[in-house]
């Protein structure tokens, strides 16, 4: 089994090229909403890329479900990319977009707490164990390859169990972002304030149904898209690049079937990405202690690939820490993506479409699995030519 997985974990992707250095061009580089001039800001650019949390295949962790695999090499690349896009949201939430990692400096406690969320152990809320077992509810056996939409659905469910980050994950449907549905996910009306108004302002003309909610939950917005049939339609490329320029950008999940990458920016006509296809030893750290984090940051020159080589099925990620962030994102989408483009990547609408089923905010699911759903035959791991799917129900 390990020999079969090793064959795939060390594969050379014909659609990408590992370059020793970034090109000497006049075009700026965009990384998750930040712009860099290569001629004057190259060290700052590389520091930014190194600071992103990098999750790769791991081996020798405790078996998933007790009886399942102890390595995700060969099948967990999209799960690792999902971890990276979520980790970027958590870093932005707790440390800010301008935070930088330095191997020689002591990191804040919030940083280590974020890392603990992703350690390869069953009690870490976003571990490979939790994601693989939650995927069973999405129809994926433990050990089966995922598309970006399935990973987004898993993250949405796992976030419900995360009391520390109080993150809301909204996954759009049918290429449409519905502001009304997002509001239902995000706002928490205080029962205490509600009772206070009833008891002490009985004659108030206050309309409780129209009151501005009292609390905003940080939002990770994921938009699964298909930008073509077999290859990306050139009419979408400029709009796709504009997404990386937005301050709320959290990156993009994509790649090819059975080969996933986490895209964090672009230069000219090439995408910059972090590659999870490296197998490292699982890190074992006691709860609450500092994590040996050297292997969680990619200290190589960034990989890049031609935008035209990208599979047309992707999932865009955006993080909005505040309501002002979300309003700003909506304005940017209207100005840069919707009004300027004849063919839109996705729609942004105010109200829930009347022909859709009623929107039901996600609730904590029941999860019961022992790991017995793991696919035992290595032939099954890579036989699927499944395209990245978009949820229709």
Buried (B, 14 or more C-beta within 10 A) or exposed (E): EEEBBBEBBEEEBEBBEEEEEBEEEEEBBBBBBBEBEBEEBBEEBBEBBBBBBBBBBBBEBBBBBEEBBEBBBBBBBBBBBBBBBBBBBBBBBBBEBEBEBEEEEEBEEBBBBBBBBBBBBBEBBBBBBBBBBBBBBBEBBBBBBBBBBBBBBBBBBBBBEBEEBEBBBBBBBEBBBBBEBBEBBBBEEEEEEEEEBEEEEEEEEEEEEEEEEEEBBBBBBBBBBBBBEEEBBEBBBEBBBBBBBBBBBBBBBBBBBBBBBBBBBBBBEBBBBBBBBBBBEBBEBEEEEBBEBEBBBBEBEBBBBBBEBBBBBBBBBBBBBEBEBBEBBBEBBEEBBBEEBEEBBBBBEEEBBEEEEEBEEBEEEEEEBEBEBBBEEBEBBBEEEBBBBBBEE
